């Protein structure tokens, strides 16, 4: 399951604008797995949208799940405790990390 989370608009060359991040866990909006691109149509009025997955990020996340580094999917305590992950809508102090067997 993926979630598309609005992000600050970022121009992607002459192609279009990044308007959202694609994340793997809807509960903590991590890990980042790609973005949503808004592309203007030739008429200059309407838009089309393109989902752009980051294959390297998906492969890295999958490898960590397969090799046991993340032992509980999206709720992996290892992921929640990792300093690389910033969880914007959740206070770190409010998370009690429990490992589920």
C-alpha positions as CSV (number, residue, x, y, z in Angstrom):
1,X,0.0,0.0,0.0
2,X,1.3,3.5,-0.9
3,X,0.2,7.0,0.1
4,X,0.6,10.1,-1.9
5,X,1.4,13.0,0.5
6,X,1.3,16.6,-0.7
7,X,4.8,18.3,-0.7
8,X,6.1,21.7,-1.5
9,X,6.0,22.3,-5.3
10,X,9.3,21.7,-6.9
11,X,10.0,22.4,-10.6
12,X,11.4,19.3,-12.4
13,X,13.2,20.8,-15.4
14,X,10.9,21.7,-18.2
15,X,8.8,18.5,-17.7
16,X,6.6,19.6,-14.9
17,X,6.3,20.1,-11.1
18,X,6.7,17.6,-8.3
19,X,3.6,18.1,-6.1
20,X,3.6,15.1,-3.7
21,X,5.8,12.4,-2.3
22,X,4.9,8.7,-2.6
23,X,5.6,6.8,0.6
24,X,5.3,3.2,1.6
25,X,3.6,3.5,4.9
26,X,0.5,5.5,5.4
27,X,0.9,5.7,9.1
28,X,4.2,7.5,9.3
29,X,4.7,8.8,5.7
30,X,7.9,6.8,5.4
31,X,9.9,5.5,3.6
32,X,10.1,7.8,0.6
33,X,9.5,5.7,-2.6
34,X,8.9,8.3,-5.3
35,X,6.9,11.4,-6.2
36,X,3.8,12.6,-8.1
37,X,4.6,14.8,-11.1
38,X,2.1,17.4,-12.5
39,X,2.7,17.9,-16.2
40,X,0.9,20.7,-18.1
41,X,-0.9,19.7,-21.3
42,X,-0.2,21.4,-24.6
43,X,-3.3,23.6,-24.2
44,X,-1.6,25.3,-21.2
45,X,-4.8,25.0,-19.2
46,X,-5.2,21.4,-18.1
47,X,-2.8,18.9,-16.5
48,X,-1.9,15.2,-16.5
49,X,-0.2,13.4,-13.6
50,X,2.6,10.9,-13.6
51,X,3.5,8.6,-10.7
52,X,7.3,8.3,-10.6
53,X,8.6,5.5,-8.5
54,X,12.2,5.6,-7.2
55,X,13.4,2.0,-8.0
56,X,16.5,2.3,-5.9
57,X,14.5,3.3,-2.8
58,X,12.0,0.5,-3.4
59,X,14.8,-2.1,-3.8
60,X,16.6,-0.9,-0.7
61,X,13.4,-1.0,1.4
62,X,12.6,-4.5,0.0
63,X,16.1,-5.7,0.8
64,X,15.8,-4.6,4.4
65,X,12.5,-6.3,4.8
66,X,13.8,-9.6,3.2
67,X,17.1,-9.7,5.1
68,X,15.3,-9.1,8.4
69,X,16.6,-5.6,9.1
70,X,13.0,-4.4,9.2
71,X,11.2,-7.2,11.1
72,X,7.7,-5.8,11.2
73,X,6.9,-4.1,7.9
74,X,5.8,-0.5,8.1
75,X,5.7,-0.6,11.9
76,X,9.3,-1.7,12.2
77,X,10.8,-0.3,15.3
78,X,14.1,-0.2,13.4
79,X,12.6,2.3,10.9
80,X,10.9,4.4,13.6
81,X,14.1,4.8,15.5
82,X,16.3,5.5,12.5
83,X,17.7,9.0,12.5
84,X,17.3,9.3,8.8
85,X,13.5,9.3,9.1
86,X,11.8,12.5,9.9
87,X,8.1,11.8,10.8
88,X,6.5,15.2,10.3
89,X,3.1,14.6,11.8
90,X,4.1,12.5,14.8
91,X,6.2,13.6,17.8
92,X,9.1,11.2,18.4
93,X,8.3,11.4,22.1
94,X,4.8,10.1,21.5
95,X,5.9,6.9,19.8
96,X,6.3,3.9,22.0
97,X,8.2,1.4,19.9
98,X,7.2,-2.2,20.6
99,X,8.5,-5.2,18.7
100,X,5.8,-7.7,17.7
101,X,6.7,-11.3,17.3
